[in-house]
Amino acid sequence: MMDATAFSVTVSDEEMRRERQRARGLRSSQWWKRRCSPGICHYCGKKVAARSLTMDHIVPIVRGGKSTKGNVAPACKECNNKKKHSLLMEWKEYK
C-alpha cells in the first residue's frame, strides 16, 4: 500500500484562499459551463443534471493542486465527497 504522506505538500492559508478564488472564477466561465453541459461525472460516468455537477480538483488544493483547466473535472457530489482530498492513485473506488 502506498504511503499517502509521501505526497504531502504544505500549502499556506493564503495559497488555498487564492486557489479557491480562482476556482470560483473558473466555475462562472463559459468553458466550465460547456464542460458540465453533458451532465456526466468524470469519475463514475453517471448522467446527472448539469447543475448538480461539482468542480473537483484532480490534485486537491490542500495537496498543492491549482485551479487550472487541466486540474479540474466535473464530478457528481457522491464521487466528489468520496474522493475528498485523495489523489486518484489513493482513491480505492476509482478504477
N, C-alpha and C positions, 0 to 999 in steps of 0.2 A: 504494500500500500504506500502511496506517495505521501510524503510529509508536507502538509499544507503550509507550514511555516517557511518552507524553502522558497515560497513565492510571496512572502510578506513584504510589503513596502510601507514605509512611514509616510503618510500623507497629512499635511498640515490642515487645520480647520479652514484656513484661507484658501488653499488649493481646492478643497472639497466645495466650499462656497462658490468659487469661481466656476468650477466644472458643472455644478448644479445650475448655475445661472446660464451657462452655455447650453445645457440640455433644455432648459425652458425655451430658449430662442429656437433651438432646432425643432422642438415639438410644434412650434407655431409656423414652421416653414412649409412651403408647398412640397418640397422634397419629402418631408416626413408624412404629410397627408397622402401623397402618392404611394409611399411605402406601405401605409396602413389600409389603403382603399380596397385591396383584395380581401382583407379580413382574415388573413391566415397567420397563425402563430409560427414564428421562425423555428421553434423547438419541437413542438408536437405535431404541427401541421393541421391542427383543428381549425375549422372555419368558425369565426365568431364575428360579431358586429365590429366594424372597423373602429368605432368609437370606444369599444371595450378593450382594444389592444393597448398595452402599456409599452413604454420605452425601456428596454433592458440594455444595460451596458454589458457587453460581452466580457470585457475585462472591467470589473466593477471600479467605480471611482475610489472606494476605500482601499483598493488593491493597486492603485496607480493608473487606472484607466482614464481615458479622456472622453469628452463629449464630442466625438467626431463622427462623421457619416460612416466611417469604416468600423466603428466600435459600438454602434447601437443597432438594435434589431427589434422589430415589433414582436411582442410576446403576450400571450394570454395571461391574465392575472394569476392563474393557477401555476403556470410554469415560472413566471417571474418570482412568485412567492417561494416556490420550491428551490429555485436556483440561489436566491438571496445574494450572498457575497462570494459565491464559488466561481472558480474558473471552470470552463467546460470539462477539462480533464478531471476535475474533482467531483463533478456532479454525477452521482451514480445513476440517476434516471435518464441522463442524456445518452443517446445511442450514437 
